């Protein structure tokens, strides 16, 4: 209850007297974060395929699947084909795809993201456009993916509860259902 009250209070605009515009601060933050299992994920803010921006912390209170994929990767494409059915099977889990590379191994453009979304039936605002700058073999400053696709499944507190290298639909569904029942 206290956490909800604090989150509500922190969600109110903060007015800076030197600026006429209200400045919104995220009510969610942690002193320590990483992209490793057991830790709170760091807030990642990236452009989306619809021309907007999304950040991980805006999904606080939701079970979130972060699918790190490359457009050239066959198993990544299979995961994309299945993402909508998994959302339905699990009762509406939040599925975010972070595209790291396009078909040529380069950072994806907005057009690449649109193409991915159109082909696989994924909403453009659910596709974040990343790059290899969003990767870190130690998982401190980025995804430590050692294979494609690479999944992080976050609990409602945005703690990384599952790290999965490679595509396994049944395991992903099982892990989501466990987290949603908590």
N, C-alpha and C positions, 0 to 999 in steps of 0.2 A: 504494500500500500504506500509506504513512504517513498519507495523507488518511483512508483507511478506519479506521485505528487511532485517529486523532484523533476522527473522527466517533463511533466506538464509545465511546471514553472520555468524550466530551462528552455522550453519551446517558444516562449514569448519573445518578441523582437527586443533587441537591445538597442537603445537610441544612443548614438555617439553625438555629443553636442557639436563637434566639429564637422559633422556631416548631416545634411538634411535627410538622407536616406536611412531607414532602419537597417541594421546589420544583423542577419540571422546567424546564430552560432549553433552548431550541432549539440544537442543535449547528450550525445553519446561520445565518449572518448575514454581511452585507457592510457595510463602512463607507459605501459609496455604492450607491444603488439608485434605480431610477426605473421608469416604465412605457414607456420608449422603447426602440426596437430597439437591440440590441447590449449593453444594460445588464442586470445582474441585476434581476429583478423585486423590488419591495418586498414584504415579507410582508403579505398581506392576510388578515385573520381576520374572517369574517362568519358570521352565523347561517345554518343550512341549512333546507331545507324539511321535514326530518324532526325539527326541534326541537333539533338539535345545533349545533355550530360546526365549521368547517373553516378551515384556513389553507393558503396556497400552499406554504409551506416544508415542510409535512408530506409533500409529493410530491417531495422531493429524490430524484434518481436515476431519475426517470421522465420521459418525454417527455409534456408537458402541453399541451393545447389549452385556452385560456381564451376562452370564447365570451361576449362582453358583449352582452346582448340586452334588448329591451323586449317585453313581452307583446303589445302592439298591432301590432308590426312583422311584416309578411308574410314578408320574407326571413328574419327571426329564427325564425319558425315553421317555415319550410322547413329551416333549419339544425337545429332541434330534431328534426324528423322524420328527418333523416339521421344524427344523432349516433351512434345505436347501430350502424347499418350501417358507419359509418366506423371505429368502435372494432373491429368484427369484421374488416373489410378490412385494417386496419393491425396486427392482432395485439394488440389490447388497449391502445391509447393511452389515457391518462387524459384525460377530457373533463370540464371544469368549466364549467357555465353560471353566469354572474353576471347575475341579473336586476336591471336598474336601475329599470325602470318597469313598473307593472301596466297594465291596459287603459285606465286613466284618467289615465295619466301621473304617477301617484303612486308612492312607494316600495312595493314588493311586500310583502305580508304572508305569514306562514307558509301561510295558506290559498291565496293566489295561487300560491306555489311548489308546493304539493301539487297544485293543479289543473293547473299546467303539466306537472308530472311525470307525473300520471295520464293526461293527454291524449296526451302524446308518448312515453310508455313510458320515462321517465327516472327512475332511482333518486332519491329525495328527498334523499339525502345528497350528490348530485352537483350540486345546485342551491343556489347561494349567493344570499342575499337582500341586494342592495346598494341603492344609491340614487344620486341625482345627486351626492351628496357624494363618491362614488367616481370622479368624473370631473374632469379637469383639462386644459384645452386645451394646456398645455405638457408633459403627461406626467410631471410631477415628483411630484405628490401623488395621482395617480389616472389612470385611463384617458383617453387623448387621442382618444377615438373621435369621428370626424367623420361617421360613417354608422352605420347599423344593418344587420345585426349588425357587430361589430368583433371581430377575433380576434387573440390573441397566441399564438404557438406557442413554447414554451419547450423548450430542450434539457435534458438530464439534470442539468446544473449550474444550472438555473433561470435561464439567460440567455435573454433575449428574442431569438430568432433570426428570427422572422417576424412582421411586423405586416401584417394584411390587413383593409382596410375593405371591407365588403360580402361577400356569399355567393358562393363559388366552390368547389364540392365537389371537383372534380378537382385544383385547385391545393392545397387543404388536404391531400388524400391524398398528393400528390406531396411536399409539404414534410415531412409526418410521416415518410414512408418514408425521405427523405434523412437526417433527424435520427436515426431509429432505427438506420440502418446505420452511424452514426459510432461 
